[in-house]
Amino acid sequence: MKIPRDLYGRELAAALCRAWGYEKVNQVGSHVILQTENPVHHRLSVPDHKPLRLGTLNAILRDVAAAKRVTREEILASL
């Protein structure tokens, strides 16, 4: 699946909260801090940039996929 090139950080954070069990716990400047406890404790920083750079988006997807033990494609399908 192709990575979206026009995804905003705020949209990504909302999708992770809605579909993957993350919740917003803090915001420091332009970075939203998300956290989940399922299946393991995982904390994540998502920059609230417009749009996210591809390398940044790819790193976040890779990190979430490893924490949730799913593939990147499953996460992309939920965006």
URWO-V116474 format. One line per field, one symbol per residue. ss: DSSP state (H for helix, E for strand, L for the rest). A space follows every 50 residues. Layout:
ss->???
This chain:
ss->LLLLLLLLHHHHHHHHHHHHLLEEEEEELLEEEEEELLLLLEEEEEELLL LLLHHHHHHHHHHHHHHHLLLHHHHHHLL
